[in-house]
Amino acid sequence: MNSRVLRTELRRSVAPWAGIAVLVTGLLFLLLILGPGGSTADWTAQWTPMALTVRGLLYYLWPVAMGLGALQGLRDHRSRVTELMATVPRSTWQRAAVPAAASVITLASALLVIVATGGTWVLLGDTAYTPLGWLPIVLVAALALVAAALLGMGVARALPSVLTPPLMAVAALVMTILLQQHADEALPAGNTPNLLAQLSPGVALPREELLTLAPSVHLGQTLWLLGMLATGFALLAVASGRARLLALAPILAGAALALVILPAEPRDTYVIDKAAAELVCDGPVCVTAMHRDRLAVLAPHGKEALRVLREVLGEDAPETVREETALRGPEGKRELSAEAVLLDFDDPVIVRAKDEQLTRALVGQGLAPHCTERSSWMNSIGLDEITQSLGAGWAMGDFRLIDWAGHFDWPEHRESGKAAWDRLTALSPAEQRTWISDTRATALDCDLRDTRGVLTGEAF
């Protein structure tokens, strides 16, 4: 390939504009529309959520790449030099290689800048976990953009019409919308069967930081996209009608192989990253490898909380403090354990608690664990925090409200908590201990109705 011709192509063709359009659109969505957030699954927090977020952007970037690729494929037709170029001694595939290479360079560079921007935010954060599993997610994204552009170019050359670019862009957009998946539950789901949804290059924005894509997904999507790329290049390089029909073989073969390899169920598509979820412990206090850097701060408070719980619960006390790794949807039930104090670094109580408040929060969690997800994006406050405050106050000898995202600055919550504490301390020591035991049992059974009896007075 002549480098001088390639440089000319990069200066004067549609390829640079395609790269700029993808870059600007991607950064606009990433920085302004999505923006940095406070969740552990936010794209600024960890490498894998960042890579999955970039893949999520393909719902919008993929149609842009395909439409602009089709516009570039019309160049010879618009310039009315199709017959002239056919007389050039260079073969058609050599002529097709130059615009194809220009698209590959510009689109891959645009995606690289988007990924570098996301990676910079991750590096500026407090994560010390650097896996390699995010690389295949990004590489498939780059392949998807290149395949879309080449397919657009090939179809436009085979069907030279001013309507081809907008129709290709709209068709790609409709496809991504129909196959779109949403992270409304523990595992992403959509309106179409999971097998077909994986033919879309985009993925649902991450809700769980430990979730990643299975290797079979990478393989199946790579085969599908390579078939698409091969068909696009073949349509760009051939001229006869029969050859164009044969050019459809790669994309059909890629789709067929992909549907055989891709998993049929969401639980096999989105899997727990075993390396990230591996527990790292300091004695009885354990966190995931992804949050190894938080262990030094958590460990002394976790050990102190376990000591307090042993004093008040005896043999029934939990033995470990452990970060949760189970998946659950919004407001989904947690998998509670009497043997472990479970913590979630998305829990606003844990995030906000410092020093003695962190110990108090862990003691409250051990005595009255909440059985639904308590995430920072939830707007309502439950009664679990009051119950945990009472339990921790009883165990530690003084009552303080465990704050939940500042809600206990509200006078009504302070008054409710103080009234419940007065009712509890008015009981005899034996009755208080009975209430603690009953509250822990009902919390572990997720009997929210009985737990709420604390505030109504039914528990006393």
N, C-alpha and C positions, 0 to 999 in steps of 0.2 A: 504494500500500500504506500503510495506516494505521500510523504509527510506534508509537502507543500500544498497538495490538493486537500488534504485533511484540514490544514490550518485555514485554507480558504472556506471550506465547508463550515468550520466552526465560527468564522467571522460573518458569513453572509447568508447562512441558511436559517431555517426555523429552529434548528436544534438548540442554539443557545437560549432562545426565548422559551423553549419548553423547559429547560433547566431552571431558568429564572422564575417561571410561573410555578413550577413545583416547589422551588425553594421558598418563594414569598408566601405561597399558600400554606406550606407546611409550618413555617415559622409563625405565621399569623395564628394558626390554630393552636400550635404548641404553647406560645408565649402569652397570647392575648385572650384566646377563647378558653382553652383549658387552664393555663396558668399554673404556677406553683401552688401546691396545697400542703396540708398538714398531715395527711394520711400516710401510713407506712407503705401503701400501695400506690402512692402518687409517683409520677414520672421523675420527680426530682429526688426521690428517696433511695432507690436501688436501681441497679443496672437492668435487671430483667423487666420490671415495670416500665422503665424508660423504653426498652426495645419493643415491648408490647404496645405501648402508646404510639410509637412511630408506626407500627403495623396498623394500628387503628386509624391513623391518618390516611391510609391508602383507600379508605372508603371514598375519599374526596380527591386524592392525588392521582389515583389510577385512571379515572375518566379524563382528567386533564392531560395526562401523558398520552393516552390513546387518541384523544381528539387532536392534539398538536402533532402527534406522529402522522396522523392521516393528512393533516394540512401540509406537512413536509412531503408526503408521498405524492401530492398533486403537483409538485414543482414542474416536472417535465411537461405535464399536460397543460398547466397554466401558461408555460412559456412556449408551447407549441413546438417542442423540439423532440417529441417522442420518436418520430420517424428518423430525424437526423441522428439521434443518439444510437439508433439501431444500426447505423452504418459505421459506427466507430469500431476499430479492430479489437478493442478490449472486450472481453466477455461480459455478459450481463451481470454475473455474480460479482465480478471485480468492480463494476460500476456501482452495484448495490452496496458493496462493503463500505464505501466511504461515508455515505449518509448514515448508514447503520452504525458505524463506529462513532460518528459525531454524536448521535443520540445516546449511545452507551456512555460516552465520556461525560456529557453534560448532565444527564439524569443521575448517573452514579455519583457525580460530584455534588449535585444538589442534595441528594440523600445523605451523603457523607457530612455535609455541613449541618444538616438537621440533626443527625446523630451526634456530631461533635458538640453541638449546642446543648443537647440533652445530657450528654456525658459530662460536660463542664459543670452543669448544675449538680449532677450526682457527685462529682469530685469535690465540689465546694460544700457539700453536705457533710453529715457526720458519719456516713457509712464507711466501714473498713472492710466490707465484704466485696470482693471483686471476682465474680465467677466468669466462666467462658461460655456458659449456656445461652447468653443473650446474643452472641455473634450469629448463630444460624438464623435467628429470628430476623435480624437486620439484613443478612445476606439474601434471604428469600424476598424481603421487601425490595431490595435493589433489583433482583431478577424480575420481580413483578412489574416494576416500572419500565424496565428495558423491553420486556416481552410485550407490554401494552403498546409502547411506541412503535415497535417493529410490526406488530400486527396491524396497527393503524396505517402505517406506511404501505404495507403490502396490500391491504384491502383497497386503499385509495388508488394504488397503481392499477389494480385489477378492475376497479369500478370508479373510473375518473369522473367525478361529479362534484360540484360545489357543495352538494348536500352531504357528501360522504363524511367529512370531518365532524359536523355537528351531530349527524346520526350515530357515528361511532362513539362520540363522547356521551350522548344520551343513552345509548345502549349499554355502555359500561356503567353509567350511573344507575340505571334501572337494575342492572344485574347486582351491583353491590347493595342497593337498597333491599331488593328481594331476598338476598342471601345474608343480610346483616344480622349479627348476633348481639344480644344485649346482656349485660352482666347484672340482671335483676335478681338472680338467685345465687346459690353457692357456686354453681357452674354456669357459664354463659349459655344462652339458648336463643333461638329465633323462631320465625314463623315457618321456616322450611326445614326439612330433615337435616340433621347434623352433617350427614355425609355430603349433601349438596352444598351446604353452607361453607364447607371448607374449600370449595372451588373459588370462593372469593378470596382475594389476597389480604383483605382487611380482617382484623380480629376485634373482639370486644375489648373495650378499655378495661384494664385490670382493676379488680376489687380486692383481690387477695395477693399479697406480696410473694407468697410461696408458690403460686401457680405459674406454670410454664407450659409450653407446647410439647407434646410427646414427639420423640424422634420420627415416628411413622408419619406424623403430620408434615414435618420438614421434607421428608423423602417424597411423599405423595404430591405435595404442592410443587416441589422442585420439578418432578417429572411432568406435571401438568403445564407449568410455566415454560419449561424447555420445549415442550411440544408446540406451545403457542408461539414461542420465539422462532422456532424452526419454520413453522408455517408462514409467519410474517416475512421472514427473510426469503423463503422460497417464492412467495407471491411477488416479492419485490424484484426477484432476479429472473423469473420466467416470463414468457410472453404468450405462449399458445394457450388456448382454452383447455386442452387436455392436460398440459403441465400444471395449470392452475388447479384443476380438480385433484391431481395427484398431490399437490402441495397441501391439501387439507388433511392428508394422512397423518402427519406428525401430531397435529393438535387433537385429532380423534384418538390416536393411540395414547397420547399423554393423558387425556381425560379417562380413557378406559383403565389404564394402569393406576392412575390416581384413585379412582373409585374402588379399585381392588385393595389398595394399600391403606388409604385413609381410614381411620377408625369410625365406626358407625355411631358410637355413643359419646356424649359430651364428657363423661367421666374418663374416657380413654383418650380424648383429645387434649383436655386440660388436666394436667397431672401435677402432683406435688413435686417440687424440686427436692429430691432426696438429699442432695449435698447441702442445700440451704437449710433444710428442716432438721438436719442432724443436731442433736442436743449437745451443747457444750456446758459443762457443769463446774461449779465451785462448791464442792461438798454437796449439800442437798438442794442447792439453787441452780437451776438449769435454764438456759436460753437457747434459741436456735443459732446455728453457725452464722446466719445472716446478721444476728444481733450480738455477736460475740463481744463487740466493743462496749455494750451496755452492762455486761456481767459484773465488772469491777464495782460499779456504783450500786447495782441491785443486790449483790451477794450479802453484804453485811446486814442490810435491812431485811432481806429474806430470812436469814438465819435468826435474827432477833424476833421476827414475827413467828417463826416456828417455835421458838422457845416460849413465847407468850402463850401460844396455842396449846403447847404441851402442858403448861401449868394449869390451864382452865379446862381442858378437855381430857387430859390424861391419855389413856390408851387409844381413845377415839380421835386423837389429834392427827392432822395430815402430816406426812413425813417429808414432803418435798414442796418446793415452790418451782413451778414449771411453766414456761411459755406455751401457749396453745399453738397447736399445729393443725387442728381439725378445721375443715371448711364448713362454712355456714353462710346462708344468705342474710339479707337485711332482716333484723328482728327474728332471725332463726334461733332455735334452741341450741344452747351449748351442750357439749358432752362433758358434764360435770363429774367430778371424782371426789370421793371422801378422803382419798389418800394423798391428794395433791391440791395445793393452792394454785389455781390457774390464773395466769395474767396475760393480758393482750396489750401490746404497745400502741394500739389504736384507742385504748380506753382513756378518755380524758382524765379520769381520776389518776391513773398511773402516770400519764404524761405530765400532769401539773404538780403531782406530789413531790415534795423535796424533803430530805432528812427524815424527821420524826413522822411527818405526814405520810411518807411512803411506807414506813413500818405500819402505821395505823391503817392505811388502805389495804395492805396485805393481810393484816389481822381481820379486818372487816370482811374481806373476800373469803378468808378461811372459815369464818363463822356464819356468813350469810351470802354465799355466792349468788350473783345474779345469773339467771339462766337464759337471758336473751342478750344479743349483741348490744354493747353499749359504745357506739361509735361517735366520733366527734361531729359527724354530720347529722346526727339525730337532733331534732329540735325540742322534743318533749322530755321531761324528767320523770322518772318513775319513783317508786317508794323504796327501791332496793338501797339507795344511798342512805336514807334515814335508818333503815334496819341495820346496815353495816356500821353506821356511826354509833348506834346504840350498842351493838355487839362489841365493837372495838373499845368504846368507852368503858363498858363493863369489864372487859378483860384487862385494860391498861390502867384502870382506876380513875380516869378523868374523862369527861364527855367533851368532845369537839366534833363538829360536823365535818364529815369527809366531803370536800368540795367537788362538785361535778361541773366543770366548765363555767364556774362563776355563778351558778344558779343559787347557791346558798348565800349569796349576798342579798337575796330577796328576803324581806322581813317575814313573810308568811312561812317560808321554809325554816327559818331559824326558830320561829315560834312553835311550829309543829314539832320540830325535833326536840326542843326544850320541854314541851309538854309531855312527849312520849318518854323522855328521860326521867322526868319527875314521877310518872306513873310506874316506870320500871323500878326505880330505886325505892319506891314506897313498899314494894313487896319484900317478903322475907328472903334471906339468902337462898334458902332451898327453892323457893318459888322462882327466884331470878335464874338460878341454874337450870330449872326445868324449862323456863321460857327460852333460854339460850339453846338448849338441846332440841326443843320442839321447833324453834325457828330454823336451826341448821338442817334438821331433817326435812322440813317442808320446802326449804330452799333447794336442797339437793334433789328433791322430787319435783321441783318446778311447780309447786302448788302456790301460785301467786296470790290466790284469794286468801289463803290462810296467812301468808306472810304479810299481807296488807292489814291484817288485824292489829298490827302494832299501832298504827295511827288511829284506828277507830276505837281502840280500847278493848277490843274483843280478846286480845292476847293476854290481857292483864286481869 
